[in-house]
Amino acid sequence: MKEAALIAKLNDLFPGVRATPLKEWDDTDEPGIWFRGNDVGDLPLYDCYEEYGYEVNPEVEKVLTKAGWEAYPYDAGTLMAYPN
């Protein structure tokens, strides 16, 4: 799935993740998604310490995987996604 279509889908399904093109993070031409938010209902999108039993929210990870993308932590509070 193309970046723009996936961003629209993620923001529609999970508005609290505030997905945006990676270009807004570092002005790159590389395809990617920067998650500016961390809310997926009552659970976080990303939990680097796995206090909730996962690193990336399983619902969001399922959407990414189905679209041919994968989430990658940038640091302890920042999550990105890139096409496989």
SEROVEX-125312 format. One record per atom (N, C-alpha, C): atom name; residue number from 1; x, y negated, z. Coordinates in steps of 0.02 Angstrom, whole numbers, padded with zeros to 5 digits. Atoms other than C-alpha are relative to their C-alpha. Layout:
<atoms>
+------+-----+--------+--------+--------+
| atom |  nr |     xx |     yy |     zz |
+------+-----+--------+--------+--------+
|   CA | NUM |      X |      Y |      Z |
...
+------+-----+--------+--------+--------+
</atoms>
This chain:
<atoms>
+------+-----+--------+--------+--------+
| atom |  nr |     xx |     yy |     zz |
+------+-----+--------+--------+--------+
|    N |   1 |  00042 |  00059 |  00000 |
|   CA |   1 |  00000 |  00000 |  00000 |
|    C |   1 |  00045 | -00062 |  00000 |
|    N |   2 | -00037 |  00063 |  00004 |
|   CA |   2 |  00061 | -00175 | -00041 |
|    C |   2 | -00004 | -00038 |  00066 |
|    N |   3 | -00006 |  00038 | -00062 |
|   CA |   3 |  00114 | -00291 |  00100 |
|    C |   3 | -00062 | -00041 |  00016 |
|    N |   4 |  00057 |  00044 | -00013 |
|   CA |   4 | -00029 | -00416 |  00081 |
|    C |   4 | -00063 |  00039 |  00017 |
|    N |   5 |  00060 | -00041 | -00013 |
|   CA |   5 | -00163 | -00281 |  00076 |
|    C |   5 |  00004 |  00032 |  00069 |
|    N |   6 | -00009 | -00032 | -00066 |
|   CA |   6 | -00091 | -00194 |  00229 |
|    C |   6 | -00008 | -00051 |  00056 |
|    N |   7 |  00007 |  00053 | -00050 |
|   CA |   7 | -00079 | -00357 |  00326 |
|    C |   7 | -00074 | -00016 |  00010 |
|    N |   8 |  00072 |  00015 | -00005 |
|   CA |   8 | -00261 | -00395 |  00287 |
|    C |   8 | -00037 |  00057 |  00037 |
|    N |   9 |  00033 | -00058 | -00032 |
|   CA |   9 | -00314 | -00219 |  00340 |
|    C |   9 |  00016 |  00001 |  00075 |
|    N |  10 | -00020 | -00001 | -00070 |
|   CA |  10 | -00214 | -00225 |  00502 |
|    C |  10 | -00035 | -00055 |  00040 |
|    N |  11 |  00031 |  00055 | -00035 |
|   CA |  11 | -00281 | -00396 |  00549 |
|    C |  11 | -00076 |  00007 |  00005 |
|    N |  12 |  00072 | -00013 | -00003 |
|   CA |  12 | -00459 | -00341 |  00509 |
|    C |  12 | -00015 |  00053 |  00054 |
|    N |  13 |  00011 | -00053 | -00048 |
|   CA |  13 | -00445 | -00181 |  00613 |
|    C |  13 |  00023 | -00019 |  00071 |
|    N |  14 | -00032 |  00017 | -00064 |
|   CA |  14 | -00335 | -00252 |  00752 |
|    C |  14 |  00020 | -00074 |  00001 |
|    N |  15 | -00015 |  00071 |  00004 |
|   CA |  15 | -00347 | -00443 |  00757 |
|    C |  15 |  00055 | -00023 |  00048 |
|    N |  16 | -00049 |  00020 | -00049 |
|   CA |  16 | -00236 | -00454 |  00911 |
|    C |  16 |  00072 |  00013 | -00018 |
|    N |  17 | -00070 | -00014 |  00020 |
|   CA |  17 | -00082 | -00389 |  00819 |
|    C |  17 |  00029 | -00058 | -00039 |
|    N |  18 | -00021 |  00060 |  00038 |
|   CA |  18 | -00075 | -00548 |  00713 |
|    C |  18 |  00055 |  00015 | -00050 |
|    N |  19 | -00049 | -00020 |  00051 |
|   CA |  19 |  00017 | -00463 |  00570 |
|    C |  19 |  00010 | -00057 | -00050 |
|    N |  20 | -00018 |  00054 |  00047 |
|   CA |  20 |  00107 | -00584 |  00454 |
|    C |  20 |  00059 |  00024 | -00042 |
|    N |  21 | -00057 | -00021 |  00041 |
|   CA |  21 |  00232 | -00567 |  00311 |
|    C |  21 |  00067 | -00012 |  00036 |
|    N |  22 | -00067 |  00005 | -00029 |
|   CA |  22 |  00412 | -00539 |  00365 |
|    C |  22 |  00034 | -00065 | -00019 |
|    N |  23 | -00029 |  00063 |  00024 |
|   CA |  23 |  00457 | -00694 |  00265 |
|    C |  23 | -00008 | -00056 |  00051 |
|    N |  24 |  00011 |  00051 | -00051 |
|   CA |  24 |  00384 | -00799 |  00406 |
|    C |  24 |  00049 |  00008 |  00059 |
|    N |  25 | -00048 | -00013 | -00055 |
|   CA |  25 |  00511 | -00720 |  00526 |
|    C |  25 |  00069 | -00026 | -00020 |
|    N |  26 | -00069 |  00016 |  00018 |
|   CA |  26 |  00673 | -00741 |  00428 |
|    C |  26 |  00009 | -00024 | -00071 |
|    N |  27 | -00003 |  00028 |  00067 |
|   CA |  27 |  00631 | -00814 |  00257 |
|    C |  27 |  00034 |  00048 | -00050 |
|    N |  28 | -00028 | -00050 |  00045 |
|   CA |  28 |  00679 | -00652 |  00168 |
|    C |  28 | -00049 |  00015 | -00056 |
|    N |  29 |  00043 | -00023 |  00054 |
|   CA |  29 |  00612 | -00586 |  00004 |
|    C |  29 | -00016 |  00074 |  00008 |
|    N |  30 |  00010 | -00071 | -00015 |
|   CA |  30 |  00614 | -00410 |  00077 |
|    C |  30 | -00072 |  00011 |  00022 |
|    N |  31 |  00067 | -00014 | -00025 |
|   CA |  31 |  00441 | -00332 |  00099 |
|    C |  31 |  00002 |  00023 |  00072 |
|    N |  32 |  00003 | -00020 | -00070 |
|   CA |  32 |  00394 | -00312 |  00280 |
|    C |  32 | -00053 | -00038 |  00037 |
|    N |  33 |  00052 |  00031 | -00042 |
|   CA |  33 |  00274 | -00358 |  00418 |
|    C |  33 |  00029 | -00015 |  00068 |
|    N |  34 | -00018 |  00022 | -00067 |
|   CA |  34 |  00307 | -00454 |  00577 |
|    C |  34 | -00065 | -00003 |  00040 |
|    N |  35 |  00058 |  00001 | -00044 |
|   CA |  35 |  00183 | -00423 |  00717 |
|    C |  35 |  00010 | -00056 |  00051 |
|    N |  36 | -00007 |  00059 | -00044 |
|   CA |  36 |  00160 | -00591 |  00806 |
|    C |  36 | -00040 |  00009 |  00064 |
|    N |  37 |  00039 | -00014 | -00060 |
|   CA |  37 |  00035 | -00521 |  00932 |
|    C |  37 |  00013 |  00070 |  00025 |
|    N |  38 | -00013 | -00065 | -00030 |
|   CA |  38 |  00034 | -00369 |  01044 |
|    C |  38 | -00063 |  00033 |  00028 |
|    N |  39 |  00062 | -00026 | -00029 |
|   CA |  39 | -00149 | -00332 |  01080 |
|    C |  39 | -00038 |  00045 | -00048 |
|    N |  40 |  00042 | -00047 |  00037 |
|   CA |  40 | -00244 | -00179 |  01018 |
|    C |  40 | -00054 |  00021 |  00050 |
|    N |  41 |  00052 | -00014 | -00050 |
|   CA |  41 | -00402 | -00184 |  01122 |
|    C |  41 |  00030 | -00008 |  00070 |
|    N |  42 | -00025 |  00001 | -00069 |
|   CA |  42 | -00354 | -00141 |  01301 |
|    C |  42 |  00072 |  00023 |  00005 |
|    N |  43 | -00068 | -00027 |  00000 |
|   CA |  43 | -00184 | -00071 |  01251 |
|    C |  43 |  00047 | -00043 | -00041 |
|    N |  44 | -00047 |  00039 |  00040 |
|   CA |  44 | -00026 | -00151 |  01185 |
|    C |  44 |  00016 |  00034 | -00067 |
|    N |  45 | -00023 | -00025 |  00064 |
|   CA |  45 |  00033 | -00133 |  01006 |
|    C |  45 |  00066 |  00037 |  00009 |
|    N |  46 | -00069 | -00024 | -00006 |
|   CA |  46 |  00212 | -00103 |  01059 |
|    C |  46 |  00020 | -00001 |  00073 |
|    N |  47 | -00022 | -00007 | -00070 |
|   CA |  47 |  00281 | -00040 |  01224 |
|    C |  47 |  00069 |  00033 | -00001 |
|    N |  48 | -00067 | -00028 |  00007 |
|   CA |  48 |  00469 | -00019 |  01215 |
|    C |  48 |  00020 |  00044 |  00059 |
|    N |  49 | -00016 | -00040 | -00059 |
|   CA |  49 |  00472 |  00056 |  01390 |
|    C |  49 | -00045 |  00061 |  00006 |
|    N |  50 |  00047 | -00056 |  00003 |
|   CA |  50 |  00334 |  00181 |  01347 |
|    C |  50 | -00038 |  00010 |  00065 |
|    N |  51 |  00040 | -00004 | -00061 |
|   CA |  51 |  00237 |  00140 |  01505 |
|    C |  51 | -00071 |  00026 | -00014 |
|    N |  52 |  00066 | -00024 |  00019 |
|   CA |  52 |  00078 |  00186 |  01409 |
|    C |  52 |  00004 |  00068 | -00035 |
|    N |  53 | -00008 | -00065 |  00030 |
|   CA |  53 |  00149 |  00349 |  01343 |
|    C |  53 |  00016 | -00002 | -00074 |
|    N |  54 | -00018 |  00007 |  00070 |
|   CA |  54 |  00196 |  00282 |  01172 |
|    C |  54 |  00043 | -00062 | -00009 |
|    N |  55 | -00038 |  00060 |  00017 |
|   CA |  55 |  00312 |  00157 |  01090 |
|    C |  55 | -00043 | -00046 | -00044 |
|    N |  56 |  00044 |  00036 |  00045 |
|   CA |  56 |  00196 |  00103 |  00948 |
|    C |  56 | -00071 |  00028 |  00009 |
|    N |  57 |  00069 | -00021 | -00009 |
|   CA |  57 |  00008 |  00108 |  00973 |
|    C |  57 | -00019 |  00052 | -00053 |
|    N |  58 |  00014 | -00054 |  00048 |
|   CA |  58 | -00050 |  00273 |  00894 |
|    C |  58 | -00051 | -00018 | -00053 |
|    N |  59 |  00050 |  00020 |  00050 |
|   CA |  59 | -00200 |  00193 |  00807 |
|    C |  59 |  00032 | -00041 | -00056 |
|    N |  60 | -00034 |  00042 |  00049 |
|   CA |  60 | -00091 |  00064 |  00721 |
|    C |  60 |  00050 |  00042 | -00039 |
|    N |  61 | -00049 | -00043 |  00033 |
|   CA |  61 |  00045 |  00192 |  00684 |
|    C |  61 | -00033 |  00044 | -00053 |
|    N |  62 |  00037 | -00042 |  00048 |
|   CA |  62 | -00085 |  00301 |  00596 |
|    C |  62 | -00016 | -00039 | -00063 |
|    N |  63 |  00014 |  00043 |  00058 |
|   CA |  63 | -00137 |  00157 |  00482 |
|    C |  63 |  00063 | -00013 | -00040 |
|    N |  64 | -00064 |  00012 |  00034 |
|   CA |  64 |  00045 |  00116 |  00443 |
|    C |  64 |  00023 |  00062 | -00039 |
|    N |  65 | -00023 | -00063 |  00031 |
|   CA |  65 |  00089 |  00298 |  00405 |
|    C |  65 | -00042 |  00016 | -00062 |
|    N |  66 |  00045 | -00014 |  00056 |
|   CA |  66 | -00063 |  00321 |  00293 |
|    C |  66 |  00014 | -00046 | -00059 |
|    N |  67 | -00015 |  00049 |  00052 |
|   CA |  67 | -00011 |  00164 |  00197 |
|    C |  67 |  00071 |  00007 | -00028 |
|    N |  68 | -00069 | -00010 |  00023 |
|   CA |  68 |  00168 |  00227 |  00175 |
|    C |  68 |  00049 | -00048 |  00031 |
|    N |  69 | -00043 |  00047 | -00036 |
|   CA |  69 |  00244 |  00108 |  00302 |
|    C |  69 |  00020 |  00031 |  00067 |
|    N |  70 | -00023 | -00024 | -00065 |
|   CA |  70 |  00339 |  00133 |  00465 |
|    C |  70 |  00018 | -00060 |  00044 |
|    N |  71 | -00016 |  00053 | -00048 |
|   CA |  71 |  00356 |  00025 |  00621 |
|    C |  71 |  00071 |  00009 |  00026 |
|    N |  72 | -00068 |  00001 | -00027 |
|   CA |  72 |  00529 | -00024 |  00684 |
|    C |  72 |  00005 | -00055 |  00052 |
|    N |  73 | -00011 |  00052 | -00050 |
|   CA |  73 |  00569 | -00115 |  00846 |
|    C |  73 |  00058 | -00045 | -00022 |
|    N |  74 | -00054 |  00048 |  00013 |
|   CA |  74 |  00672 | -00273 |  00820 |
|    C |  74 |  00038 | -00012 |  00065 |
|    N |  75 | -00029 |  00006 | -00067 |
|   CA |  75 |  00701 | -00299 |  01006 |
|    C |  75 | -00054 |  00022 |  00050 |
|    N |  76 |  00047 | -00024 | -00051 |
|   CA |  76 |  00610 | -00265 |  01170 |
|    C |  76 | -00070 | -00029 | -00005 |
|    N |  77 |  00067 |  00030 |  00004 |
|   CA |  77 |  00465 | -00379 |  01125 |
|    C |  77 | -00024 | -00013 | -00071 |
|    N |  78 |  00017 |  00016 |  00069 |
|   CA |  78 |  00461 | -00384 |  00935 |
|    C |  78 | -00003 |  00064 | -00042 |
|    N |  79 |  00008 | -00058 |  00043 |
|   CA |  79 |  00394 | -00255 |  00813 |
|    C |  79 | -00008 | -00022 | -00072 |
|    N |  80 |  00003 |  00011 |  00072 |
|   CA |  80 |  00416 | -00252 |  00624 |
|    C |  80 | -00026 |  00064 | -00032 |
|    N |  81 |  00018 | -00059 |  00039 |
|   CA |  81 |  00352 | -00133 |  00490 |
|    C |  81 |  00028 | -00009 | -00070 |
|    N |  82 | -00031 |  00000 |  00067 |
|   CA |  82 |  00434 | -00086 |  00325 |
|    C |  82 | -00028 |  00058 | -00040 |
|    N |  83 |  00023 | -00056 |  00040 |
|   CA |  83 |  00380 |  00021 |  00178 |
|    C |  83 |  00051 |  00057 |  00001 |
|    N |  84 | -00044 | -00059 |  00002 |
|   CA |  84 |  00450 |  00198 |  00172 |
|    C |  84 |  00033 |  00004 | -00068 |
+------+-----+--------+--------+--------+
</atoms>
